[in-house]
Amino acid sequence: MARSSSKDAQDLFRALWSAYAATPTNLKIIDLYVMFAVFTALIQVVYMALVGSFPFNSFLSGVLSCVGTAVLAVCLRIQVNKENKEFKDLAPERAFADFVLCNLVLHLVIMNFLG
Amino acid sequence: MAASDAQNGVFSVRHAFGNVLAFFILLLIGVLAFSIRLFSVIKYESVIHEFDPYFNYRVTQFLTKNGIYDFWNWFDDRTWYPLGRVIGGTVYPGLTLTAGTLWWILNSLNIPLSVETVCVFTAPIFSAFASWATYLLTKEVKGAGAGLTAAILLAMVPSYISRSVAGSYDNEAVAIFALIFTFYLYIKTLNTGSLFYATLNSIAYFYMVCSWGGYTFIINLIPMHVLLCIVTGRYSSRLYIAYAPLVVLGTLLASLVPVVGFNAVMTSEHFASFLVFIIIHVVALVYYIKGSLSPKMFKVAVALVVSVGVAVCFAMVAVLIALVASSPTKGWSGRSLSLLDPTYASKYIPIIASVSEHQPPTWPSYFMDINVLAFLVPAGIIACFSPLSDASSFVVLYIVTSVYFSGVMVRLMLVLAPAACILSGIALSQAFDVFTRSIKFQLPSLSDNSQAGEGSSENVVPNDSVKADKTEDTSKERTSKKSKKKEKEPVEKPLSKSQIKKRLLVLPLETSVIAIILLVLLGAFYVVHSVWAAAEAYSAPSIVLTSHSHDGLHVFDDFREAYAWLSHNTEVDDKVASWWDYGYQTTAMANRTVIVDNNTWNNTHIATVGTAMSSPEKAAWEIFQSLDVKYVLVVFGGLVGYPSDDINKFLWMVRIGGGVFPHIKEPDYLRDGQYRIDSMATPTMLNCLMYKLSYYRFVETDGKAFDRVRRTEIGKKHFKLTHFEEVFTTHHWMVRIYKLKSPKNRIRGKTKKSKSKTSSKTASKRNELKRNPF
């Protein structure tokens, strides 16, 4: 039973990997960017847990900056993904412009909030 | 092919014509929304109303005079003496900044309006904006026809009028616009999946957070809708784009507002949004994996993910619970708790329960405030279910939650009103749609064009609906085009199919004509009621009162008389004590320092004033002396029959005072559980300060001392004041101002003696008074 489940898991990961290998390069770059942002957020949370959350607004803006960029990048990825039928009308340039605008607002707010 | 081209041309011309018509109708709706709120200016004068608006007016004056930076750092030493209040950090700045900006723009255009004028007309202007926002929201849900109907209903819904007549310069005036507009942008993002609208949505949410504490309604309703969509299997990537950026950006923007600050991540009102934020990420991941795997593999993945996911979820929930338990306010604020548990406030926080607008509403008030909409809402809900889309499910959720909230607090009827308007608009427009369509098919002699002409020559409302019908047709056609873009030829096929379907739904001619007439009558009834409510019920400024009697109209301008007396006859730094209702007005109109005001942030301080009002004269004098009070102001309606005076509010003073200082006991003021001030009243009641200050010299007016509010002769008619002296009483005796007598020097030995004599009697009281922090 255990062996079969571990074999299943192996199959699963192999299938996942082969499915993922087929995605276009630009989407992979976005994925990397998302991973990086989430990883940075995690580092900050760990640091907060070790050192303490004293300038709470700094911590909050740091983490939310990372989470925000990750979320926005995911949105961009959803919009430029050619497999998504919903966004056929949306040009990738338009999606990127929206992404830049949203990031601009986000980071203006964060700079204001950083204290 | 040429024929279809011609048809397309006709459609586009019609479409353009419909757009122009819709634009003018919207313009007229804006004018209507603005002008129906001017009754108060016409009947009375251009004056700020009630209590809270005076505070907002004063803050706006400060803002326009000293600029934005001084405003953020404003420490006000004129209220809550001797504590003061940090206004910049404790006020929702949206309304003030809006009016200040309006004033600044007008002045830089060389239009010299006074700040007061701008403040008076802010609410009507924003109600016009609100009705346009309603049009946009309803258009996103059910098309332009429903949008116009909903906008016209919102422009004159009595519940909203009651909070936004000219002069009612309160947070709700701009907040309702912000609420509807935020919902519109959310729906728009949900329908289009555009990140641009998501950004706008979070900025609109920021404006809402700036304006009103009711923003927690948004940040709980939207997660609820997202959760509903996920649970019912309607998850889409548009939902993710609509929700996830809103949470991150909205939280950051909300914590920029000083009054919210870290509460945006610390209090339980916001936790629902974070929880759903996590859930939507899990769901998004699941959908992504599902899309990239074969079904068999996906089953394996589910087994794996469920076992891991459950563990992660438990960890998350544990962290959340720990956060809630450790947060300083125990998670929920008092007002939110009293929303979840309607009996909470009356049990624990009398100061919230004492405000009449925090009471649950009575049934007639539903009929008064939303009138026929109450009957149309169920029809609208049914219309929303056929077919159910993401947008219409949001509207249904909105009405259900707001009905509950309005049942808890009267003032939240205001949140219900837009939802009721939207659903009634949908219901009315769908009904007109069905009836006019059946008339159209029953009268084949009329061609499409002549029918449009006939419609416009008829009544206003059917005209609306015919147009709605048309625009809906075109919009339907457009959507069908969009969805079948790859095959352009069979555009007519679905159209003809829908026409066949429509033909099946045809009603008999007579029935539909009668039904249309009845609906128009219903609408007319609503209009008549709304105009009546705007003109008679809701436009009284409550600072100037009028009464009709057999010998004509009487105007009672006593409040302004009293405040003017205070500002002309007292020193600038004198402190005036009154019940908290009159605090804002005293600071704004008389410019004198007050002890407590309508921002009830310090319960103990209010309880101190309540205790003083319900104590006997000497004890009250000592409390007031310790607070450095020079003048005491009481409002008394017994002579002219003004029911909301201090004697009627007195039991709340006793309750609030007794909640902090236990020697004040409510039963001492009641005779057999009844509150009375006639000869049967208890001695405690007849000797308390409020009774004495209200009825001092009252017997001199008519010889009998008959109180017209309580409809009885008062219990104790002839008495003298020992520690207070009357300095001013207004024309109709509505406001009476007393001065504290200064302590006498030479009597000192005497008091010591009498103290030692009566020490046994007053010892307990004295101990209580010593605990008094002032």
Interface residues (C-beta under 8 A of the other chain):
Chain A: D8 A9 D11 L12 A15 L16 A19 Y20 F56 N57 L60 S61 L64 V67 G68 V71 L72 V74 C75 L76 I78 Q79 E83 N84 E86 F87 D89 L90 A95 D98 F99 L101 C102 V105 L106 V109 I110 N112 F113
Chain B: G193 S194 L195 F196 A198 T199 S202 I203 S236 S237 R238 Y240 I241 A244 P245 V248 L249 T251 L252 L253 S255 L256 F262 V265 A284 I289 G291 S292 L293 S294 M297 V300 A301 A303 L304 K482
